[in-house]
């Protein structure tokens, strides 16, 4: 009765588990981490202090010891502010096995992860990395836990889950396939992201290692000038492109500072405390209870404060601004001439200075003094411009094709003579540097994973003529190269244990040799972007340790290190002028970054730009033109200053005495406790539990998910359990062991189902002693199915795109028959009595299916980064290939025998088989519609099943129906093992079980398009983000090579509508074979909307409707008395019951497929 039930249930359970793990990782860690690899080469130790355990691996001891010191310093002020302390010592994990910088607060696991490398991000200012990130993440840990509604951090969320099923099903399954799947969270922490990140940046008045610096203000200021300040609802969640996500941080920081300043710092803690109320699910009421007005009202107050502040500060600058035009590097049809973009005509007048006038020849731009032309890389990130010696070409990096993500950049060149740009190499976030001949460019980027699965930054050289890239270093952790004027040497920074030093090496066509360290920092100092003097004797670079950066110069042989600019201001991006007399640099002297020149002889600086955004990264060519990167509302743009001249600094004042607003730092992290470091002792955190209420096939199933994680994520235990009033159980457990490579896993799945049934028949001989032959018997009985599976094997992530799994799978499906009562009626009287036949109440729970499978699976996924990648994968491909070699024992006909001991035993048939499956998707932009994000996805699902049964038994359909056509030598696997091609995962125009066979080929074409790219619609606790639509079509078929089909055609009519009153003689036997080319077609449409629930929980809603264009019939057998569908035996009604095989009094039933709309709905975390 349930031959295929386990296939669906276990697959659905596994999918739900995988989805749960993914969502858990994204919801309960603040800040993302890189792809996880096991790293068995790392040797871990632990330093323990009063409130913390710091775990670190070799090469990070300094960072770990400084972390322990800082963590204890911030513990008291932060916990006192929020009146909350952790329930046990907090774990701090220090990592430096990749060139990556971030921090993560796993606040329900009581663990913080910190990467030792300093954050060098062009949307952020420079601050002491460890002090900033430790304070930031610790505030997350305390504030979020202080806001939780549960009494224990063991309960992060509860889930409501709903499943509904198709009415169509096979006779041997209890239910059809799902057509509604919903899983929705109800978290115990409800905090908008602007507030979570705002308080983490605000920290505490005595613990203030992040400051509202010129970078923070730059982003908000440019948004204000263009009337693009994020709305209050937009601040509640991420998922934005360009500078959008960073604006959530910055506006959250600014608004939190505003609240703390106006209503007192304690009001922040009061808001957190109010959020912990078990009856309050409104952030607005929590704010109002703390400060007397709602969050939206205080947002409006802050906006009024912005208006006053910016109007006052910017009036003089706007009257004396120097700005520019963009150079078009896109294929968009926006008017331009000679390569220069006319932003006025494009509708972005804020990005130009001159007034555009039209002429028959194109566009002429009137200019103001020192008018600058702007080179537009087409994205939000256009950085590090550098000239060739002749000044005719420019190299820079851009995210022009980065899908809207700030850091997805490539290196480009621009030719000022041909007005053409060219993309050279993707994945470059580094200063590019020309060789002396102008034919090659050196840059840094992360290479492939090394043998330990680490990715480090290395130097590469790109030949513009051959268009080939050569790797120069290997695992050197090298950044931001600068080639010497003679092309023989290269200077760059090297990273180790959170410290960056300046290095020089000899450059050839294939390597960098003879490395010499020019600095010997060892306490977290940083070096940035070295640049050579024209004579090759000196190198200037920026360095930092506290707040901001300073400018230094050192001789190329490592002697005479000295600071040129060393103040509390942020002085960065130094670069020699061609004559070597001056250094160009960027500085926030007035509160806005501008370009300055520093005279090495007079020690005086002069202002060269005056912008309302910010100006960075200057480089002068031999003609005296300066290329630099200018920040505006739409990100960084490359600008060319044709005739730089000194400007009056009085016209650039933004904040009076800005330098006085920068705090003095008095900490000294060169001194730290030398606490004993002990070998790491593996330990589990507390078990985390997620209660869930599931409504499944009309029953209520309460349950729970639970997991234990090792502190270092070296082993995980994840489990789940749910049951209903009938004690039907869904249970699983998954164990992963990651101390070695690859990961070892062991999985258990258990599902139990109960099915009640009744039958009426004549009395058996055993009952003749009790009643006469006129008696009928009604049997009330219950099937109890126990479905058990073990998966064990290895899995490994090969790289960011590929992973594989090898597994042994053992399945054991048993059934137990329970007789509730035998009711015996005497047909000659009205007397009814019951016989006590308890000795027949139970059959021994024998397995009707035993499966042994060796499975190998390879998965590949490479989708271009984009803001809508989840809802609308636009460019890329993904595929899964799976091969299963199986030995299965299956009792296909419910055939029993009596053992020597008198017990019933299952008569199972041995099947040897192999399954090959492939699922391939190709995502393509639609020509001429790429700008509007229209995409076309082609998906192919294919499968082949081959095998035989060892018992020399013919297919079940052949014995009774067509003995003259099929013999026992035809031993194909039973249809229990078939592929199914309808429903949710296949052709949605048909039910899941309508299409089945041992061969599968289905092609889906899906045209997807945005309806509303940015909804910004708020309703209760939901914020709707995007709405996309699609139309799709499927063509496919599933077929067998040698067994009869479910679908028939009447040769007298040529139609597929089967007339159950006709005998099989009216059917063309050749059509009974399910031909491979008997394709089915359906069409449909789909709506997708992405939203956020409770601020931070991603939610994906999908509605699909499909119509089967191809109509066909399938045949099942029905008990003529009970109406219960049985296994298909192909007996037409015209065949008298007496002529059928004994015990099979069934008739056939026709099920029509196609010609109707079918609907599907999901509420999940992703599409």
Secondary structure as the mmCIF struct_conf table of DSSP 4:
data_model
#
loop_
_struct_conf.conf_type_id
_struct_conf.id
_struct_conf.beg_label_comp_id
_struct_conf.beg_label_asym_id
_struct_conf.beg_label_seq_id
_struct_conf.end_label_comp_id
_struct_conf.end_label_asym_id
_struct_conf.end_label_seq_id
TURN_TY1_P TURN_TY1_P1 UNK A 3 UNK A 4
HELX_RH_AL_P HELX_RH_AL_P1 UNK A 5 UNK A 27
BEND BEND1 UNK A 28 UNK A 29
STRN STRN1 UNK A 30 UNK A 30
BEND BEND2 UNK A 31 UNK A 31
HELX_LH_PP_P HELX_LH_PP_P1 UNK A 34 UNK A 36
TURN_TY1_P TURN_TY1_P2 UNK A 40 UNK A 41
STRN STRN2 UNK A 44 UNK A 48
BEND BEND3 UNK A 50 UNK A 51
STRN STRN3 UNK A 52 UNK A 57
TURN_TY1_P TURN_TY1_P3 UNK A 58 UNK A 59
HELX_RH_AL_P HELX_RH_AL_P2 UNK A 61 UNK A 82
TURN_TY1_P TURN_TY1_P4 UNK A 83 UNK A 83
BEND BEND4 UNK A 87 UNK A 88
HELX_LH_PP_P HELX_LH_PP_P2 UNK A 89 UNK A 89
STRN STRN4 UNK A 90 UNK A 95
BEND BEND5 UNK A 97 UNK A 99
STRN STRN5 UNK A 103 UNK A 106
TURN_TY1_P TURN_TY1_P5 UNK A 107 UNK A 110
STRN STRN6 UNK A 111 UNK A 115
BEND BEND6 UNK A 116 UNK A 117
TURN_TY1_P TURN_TY1_P6 UNK A 122 UNK A 123
BEND BEND7 UNK A 124 UNK A 124
HELX_RH_AL_P HELX_RH_AL_P3 UNK A 129 UNK A 146
TURN_TY1_P TURN_TY1_P7 UNK A 147 UNK A 147
BEND BEND8 UNK A 149 UNK A 152
TURN_TY1_P TURN_TY1_P8 UNK A 153 UNK A 154
STRN STRN7 UNK A 157 UNK A 165
BEND BEND9 UNK A 167 UNK A 167
TURN_TY1_P TURN_TY1_P9 UNK A 171 UNK A 172
BEND BEND10 UNK A 173 UNK A 175
STRN STRN8 UNK A 178 UNK A 187
BEND BEND11 UNK A 188 UNK A 188
HELX_RH_AL_P HELX_RH_AL_P4 UNK A 193 UNK A 202
STRN STRN9 UNK A 204 UNK A 204
TURN_TY1_P TURN_TY1_P10 UNK A 205 UNK A 206
STRN STRN10 UNK A 207 UNK A 207
BEND BEND12 UNK A 210 UNK A 210
HELX_RH_AL_P HELX_RH_AL_P5 UNK A 214 UNK A 225
TURN_TY1_P TURN_TY1_P11 UNK A 226 UNK A 227
HELX_LH_PP_P HELX_LH_PP_P3 UNK A 229 UNK A 231
TURN_TY1_P TURN_TY1_P12 UNK A 232 UNK A 233
HELX_RH_3T_P HELX_RH_3T_P1 UNK A 234 UNK A 236
TURN_TY1_P TURN_TY1_P13 UNK A 242 UNK A 243
HELX_RH_AL_P HELX_RH_AL_P6 UNK A 244 UNK A 263
TURN_TY1_P TURN_TY1_P14 UNK A 265 UNK A 265
HELX_RH_AL_P HELX_RH_AL_P7 UNK A 266 UNK A 275
TURN_TY1_P TURN_TY1_P15 UNK A 276 UNK A 276
TURN_TY1_P TURN_TY1_P16 UNK A 278 UNK A 279
HELX_RH_AL_P HELX_RH_AL_P8 UNK A 283 UNK A 291
BEND BEND13 UNK A 292 UNK A 293
HELX_RH_AL_P HELX_RH_AL_P9 UNK A 295 UNK A 319
TURN_TY1_P TURN_TY1_P17 UNK A 320 UNK A 320
STRN STRN11 UNK A 324 UNK A 327
HELX_LH_PP_P HELX_LH_PP_P4 UNK A 328 UNK A 328
BEND BEND14 UNK A 330 UNK A 330
STRN STRN12 UNK A 336 UNK A 337
TURN_TY1_P TURN_TY1_P18 UNK A 338 UNK A 339
STRN STRN13 UNK A 340 UNK A 341
TURN_TY1_P TURN_TY1_P19 UNK A 343 UNK A 347
HELX_RH_3T_P HELX_RH_3T_P2 UNK A 349 UNK A 351
BEND BEND15 UNK A 354 UNK A 354
HELX_LH_PP_P HELX_LH_PP_P5 UNK A 355 UNK A 355
STRN STRN14 UNK A 356 UNK A 359
TURN_TY1_P TURN_TY1_P20 UNK A 360 UNK A 361
STRN STRN15 UNK A 362 UNK A 365
TURN_TY1_P TURN_TY1_P21 UNK A 369 UNK A 370
STRN STRN16 UNK A 372 UNK A 375
BEND BEND16 UNK A 378 UNK A 380
STRN STRN17 UNK A 382 UNK A 387
TURN_TY1_P TURN_TY1_P22 UNK A 389 UNK A 390
BEND BEND17 UNK A 391 UNK A 392
STRN STRN18 UNK A 393 UNK A 398
TURN_TY1_P TURN_TY1_P23 UNK A 400 UNK A 404
TURN_TY1_P TURN_TY1_P24 UNK A 406 UNK A 407
STRN STRN19 UNK A 410 UNK A 415
TURN_TY1_P TURN_TY1_P25 UNK A 416 UNK A 419
STRN STRN20 UNK A 420 UNK A 426
BEND BEND18 UNK A 427 UNK A 427
BEND BEND19 UNK A 430 UNK A 430
STRN STRN21 UNK A 433 UNK A 434
TURN_TY1_P TURN_TY1_P26 UNK A 436 UNK A 437
BEND BEND20 UNK A 438 UNK A 439
STRN STRN22 UNK A 440 UNK A 446
BEND BEND21 UNK A 448 UNK A 448
TURN_TY1_P TURN_TY1_P27 UNK A 451 UNK A 452
BEND BEND22 UNK A 453 UNK A 453
STRN STRN23 UNK A 457 UNK A 463
TURN_TY1_P TURN_TY1_P28 UNK A 464 UNK A 467
STRN STRN24 UNK A 468 UNK A 471
BEND BEND23 UNK A 474 UNK A 475
STRN STRN25 UNK A 478 UNK A 483
TURN_TY1_P TURN_TY1_P29 UNK A 485 UNK A 486
BEND BEND24 UNK A 487 UNK A 488
STRN STRN26 UNK A 489 UNK A 496
TURN_TY1_P TURN_TY1_P30 UNK A 497 UNK A 498
STRN STRN27 UNK A 499 UNK A 507
BEND BEND25 UNK A 509 UNK A 510
STRN STRN28 UNK A 512 UNK A 517
BEND BEND26 UNK A 518 UNK A 518
BEND BEND27 UNK A 523 UNK A 524
STRN STRN29 UNK A 526 UNK A 532
TURN_TY1_P TURN_TY1_P31 UNK A 534 UNK A 535
BEND BEND28 UNK A 536 UNK A 537
STRN STRN30 UNK A 538 UNK A 544
BEND BEND29 UNK A 545 UNK A 548
STRN STRN31 UNK A 550 UNK A 555
TURN_TY1_P TURN_TY1_P32 UNK A 556 UNK A 557
BEND BEND30 UNK A 558 UNK A 558
STRN STRN32 UNK A 562 UNK A 565
BEND BEND31 UNK A 567 UNK A 569
STRN STRN33 UNK A 571 UNK A 576
TURN_TY1_P TURN_TY1_P33 UNK A 578 UNK A 579
BEND BEND32 UNK A 580 UNK A 581
STRN STRN34 UNK A 582 UNK A 587
TURN_TY1_P TURN_TY1_P34 UNK A 589 UNK A 590
BEND BEND33 UNK A 591 UNK A 592
STRN STRN35 UNK A 594 UNK A 599
TURN_TY1_P TURN_TY1_P35 UNK A 600 UNK A 602
STRN STRN36 UNK A 605 UNK A 607
BEND BEND34 UNK A 612 UNK A 613
STRN STRN37 UNK A 614 UNK A 620
TURN_TY1_P TURN_TY1_P36 UNK A 622 UNK A 623
BEND BEND35 UNK A 624 UNK A 624
STRN STRN38 UNK A 626 UNK A 632
TURN_TY1_P TURN_TY1_P37 UNK A 633 UNK A 634
STRN STRN39 UNK A 635 UNK A 641
BEND BEND36 UNK A 642 UNK A 643
STRN STRN40 UNK A 647 UNK A 647
HELX_RH_3T_P HELX_RH_3T_P3 UNK A 649 UNK A 652
BEND BEND37 UNK A 654 UNK A 655
TURN_TY1_P TURN_TY1_P38 UNK A 656 UNK A 657
HELX_RH_3T_P HELX_RH_3T_P4 UNK A 658 UNK A 661
BEND BEND38 UNK A 662 UNK A 662
HELX_LH_PP_P HELX_LH_PP_P6 UNK A 663 UNK A 665
TURN_TY1_P TURN_TY1_P39 UNK A 669 UNK A 670
HELX_LH_PP_P HELX_LH_PP_P7 UNK A 675 UNK A 677
STRN STRN41 UNK A 678 UNK A 679
STRN STRN42 UNK A 684 UNK A 684
HELX_LH_PP_P HELX_LH_PP_P8 UNK A 686 UNK A 687
STRN STRN43 UNK A 688 UNK A 696
TURN_TY1_P TURN_TY1_P40 UNK A 697 UNK A 698
STRN STRN44 UNK A 699 UNK A 709
STRN STRN45 UNK A 710 UNK A 710
TURN_TY1_P TURN_TY1_P41 UNK A 711 UNK A 712
BEND BEND39 UNK A 713 UNK A 714
STRN STRN46 UNK A 715 UNK A 723
TURN_TY1_P TURN_TY1_P42 UNK A 725 UNK A 726
STRN STRN47 UNK A 729 UNK A 737
BEND BEND40 UNK A 739 UNK A 742
STRN STRN48 UNK A 743 UNK A 762
HELX_LH_PP_P HELX_LH_PP_P9 UNK A 763 UNK A 764
HELX_RH_3T_P HELX_RH_3T_P5 UNK A 765 UNK A 767
TURN_TY1_P TURN_TY1_P43 UNK A 768 UNK A 770
BEND BEND41 UNK A 771 UNK A 771
TURN_TY1_P TURN_TY1_P44 UNK A 773 UNK A 774
STRN STRN49 UNK A 776 UNK A 797
BEND BEND42 UNK A 799 UNK A 801
STRN STRN50 UNK A 802 UNK A 825
TURN_TY1_P TURN_TY1_P45 UNK A 827 UNK A 828
BEND BEND43 UNK A 829 UNK A 830
STRN STRN51 UNK A 832 UNK A 834
HELX_RH_3T_P HELX_RH_3T_P6 UNK A 838 UNK A 840
BEND BEND44 UNK A 841 UNK A 841
STRN STRN52 UNK A 842 UNK A 842
STRN STRN53 UNK A 846 UNK A 863
TURN_TY1_P TURN_TY1_P46 UNK A 867 UNK A 871
BEND BEND45 UNK A 872 UNK A 872
BEND BEND46 UNK A 875 UNK A 875
STRN STRN54 UNK A 876 UNK A 890
TURN_TY1_P TURN_TY1_P47 UNK A 892 UNK A 893
STRN STRN55 UNK A 896 UNK A 898
TURN_TY1_P TURN_TY1_P48 UNK A 900 UNK A 901
BEND BEND47 UNK A 902 UNK A 902
STRN STRN56 UNK A 904 UNK A 906
HELX_LH_PP_P HELX_LH_PP_P10 UNK A 908 UNK A 908
STRN STRN57 UNK A 909 UNK A 925
HELX_LH_PP_P HELX_LH_PP_P11 UNK A 926 UNK A 926
TURN_TY1_P TURN_TY1_P49 UNK A 927 UNK A 928
HELX_RH_3T_P HELX_RH_3T_P7 UNK A 930 UNK A 932
TURN_TY1_P TURN_TY1_P50 UNK A 933 UNK A 933
STRN STRN58 UNK A 935 UNK A 949
TURN_TY1_P TURN_TY1_P51 UNK A 950 UNK A 951
HELX_RH_AL_P HELX_RH_AL_P10 UNK A 956 UNK A 961
TURN_TY1_P TURN_TY1_P52 UNK A 963 UNK A 965
TURN_TY1_P TURN_TY1_P53 UNK A 968 UNK A 969
HELX_LH_PP_P HELX_LH_PP_P12 UNK A 972 UNK A 974
HELX_RH_3T_P HELX_RH_3T_P8 UNK A 975 UNK A 977
STRN STRN59 UNK A 979 UNK A 980
STRN STRN60 UNK A 982 UNK A 982
TURN_TY1_P TURN_TY1_P54 UNK A 983 UNK A 985
BEND BEND48 UNK A 986 UNK A 986
STRN STRN61 UNK A 987 UNK A 987
TURN_TY1_P TURN_TY1_P55 UNK A 988 UNK A 989
BEND BEND49 UNK A 990 UNK A 990
HELX_RH_3T_P HELX_RH_3T_P9 UNK A 992 UNK A 994
BEND BEND50 UNK A 995 UNK A 995
STRN STRN62 UNK A 996 UNK A 997
BEND BEND51 UNK A 998 UNK A 998
STRN STRN63 UNK A 999 UNK A 1012
BEND BEND52 UNK A 1013 UNK A 1013
STRN STRN64 UNK A 1017 UNK A 1019
TURN_TY1_P TURN_TY1_P56 UNK A 1020 UNK A 1021
STRN STRN65 UNK A 1022 UNK A 1039
BEND BEND53 UNK A 1041 UNK A 1043
STRN STRN66 UNK A 1044 UNK A 1044
BEND BEND54 UNK A 1046 UNK A 1046
STRN STRN67 UNK A 1050 UNK A 1050
TURN_TY1_P TURN_TY1_P57 UNK A 1051 UNK A 1053
BEND BEND55 UNK A 1056 UNK A 1056
TURN_TY1_P TURN_TY1_P58 UNK A 1060 UNK A 1061
BEND BEND56 UNK A 1062 UNK A 1062
HELX_RH_3T_P HELX_RH_3T_P10 UNK A 1064 UNK A 1066
STRN STRN68 UNK A 1067 UNK A 1067
HELX_RH_AL_P HELX_RH_AL_P11 UNK A 1069 UNK A 1072
STRN STRN69 UNK A 1073 UNK A 1073
TURN_TY1_P TURN_TY1_P59 UNK A 1076 UNK A 1077
STRN STRN70 UNK A 1080 UNK A 1093
TURN_TY1_P TURN_TY1_P60 UNK A 1094 UNK A 1096
STRN STRN71 UNK A 1097 UNK A 1108
BEND BEND57 UNK A 1110 UNK A 1110
STRN STRN72 UNK A 1112 UNK A 1119
TURN_TY1_P TURN_TY1_P61 UNK A 1120 UNK A 1122
STRN STRN73 UNK A 1125 UNK A 1126
TURN_TY1_P TURN_TY1_P62 UNK A 1133 UNK A 1134
BEND BEND58 UNK A 1135 UNK A 1135
HELX_RH_3T_P HELX_RH_3T_P11 UNK A 1137 UNK A 1139
BEND BEND59 UNK A 1140 UNK A 1140
HELX_LH_PP_P HELX_LH_PP_P13 UNK A 1141 UNK A 1141
TURN_TY1_P TURN_TY1_P63 UNK A 1142 UNK A 1143
STRN STRN74 UNK A 1146 UNK A 1153
BEND BEND60 UNK A 1154 UNK A 1156
STRN STRN75 UNK A 1157 UNK A 1164
BEND BEND61 UNK A 1165 UNK A 1165
#
